[in-house]
Amino acid sequence: MRASGPGGQNVNKRSSAVRITHKETGTVVHCMDERFQHLNMQIAFKRLAAILMQRKVDEVSEKFTSDRKLQVS
């Protein structure tokens, strides 16, 4: 995948951008921050892991909150 934006010839001739899709959730992460594909891949995986972890934390928190509301009511 080619990056877009400023960068001159390097952007036009190199495929350094990365798009990662998590199959189970359909979450898509794009990264074109760095000049090199392997660095963009590492950044994209970290972003995807953070997104999935936050979803899991939110899910557990929501379950805890709803269980707590049932106990209080």
C-alpha positions in Angstrom: 0.0 0.0 0.0 1.4 3.4 -0.9 1.5 6.3 1.6 0.0 9.6 0.7 1.0 13.2 1.6 4.4 14.9 1.6 7.5 12.9 1.0 8.4 13.5 -2.6 9.9 10.7 -4.6 10.1 8.3 -1.6 6.3 8.3 -1.2 5.7 7.8 -4.9 8.1 4.9 -5.4 7.9 2.9 -2.2 5.1 0.9 -0.6 5.7 1.7 3.0 2.2 2.2 4.3 0.5 -0.6 6.2 -3.1 -1.7 6.7 -3.9 -4.4 9.3 -7.4 -5.9 9.6 -8.3 -8.0 12.7 -10.5 -10.7 11.2 -12.6 -11.5 14.3 -13.7 -7.9 15.0 -13.2 -6.3 11.6 -11.0 -3.6 13.1 -8.8 -1.9 10.6 -5.6 0.0 11.5 -3.7 2.2 9.0 -0.1 3.4 9.5 2.1 5.5 7.3 4.0 7.4 9.9 7.5 6.1 9.1 9.6 5.8 5.9 10.0 2.1 6.3 7.3 -0.6 6.1 8.6 -2.8 9.0 8.5 0.2 11.3 4.9 1.0 10.2 4.0 -2.7 10.7 5.3 -2.6 14.3 3.4 0.7 15.0 0.2 -0.7 13.5 0.4 -3.9 15.5 0.8 -1.9 18.7 -2.1 0.3 17.8 -4.3 -2.7 17.1 -3.3 -4.4 20.3 -4.1 -1.2 22.2 -7.6 -0.9 20.6 -8.4 -4.6 21.3 -7.2 -4.3 24.9 -9.3 -1.2 25.4 -12.4 -2.9 24.1 -11.8 -5.8 26.4 -11.3 -3.5 29.4 -14.5 -1.6 28.5 -16.4 -4.9 28.1 -15.3 -6.1 31.6 -16.0 -2.7 33.1 -19.5 -2.6 31.6 -20.2 -6.1 32.9 -19.0 -5.2 36.4 -21.0 -2.0 36.4 -24.2 -3.8 35.3 -23.7 -6.5 37.9 -23.2 -3.9 40.5 -26.3 -2.0 39.5 -28.3 -5.2 39.9 -27.0 -5.7 43.4 -27.7 -2.2 44.5 -31.2 -1.9 43.1 
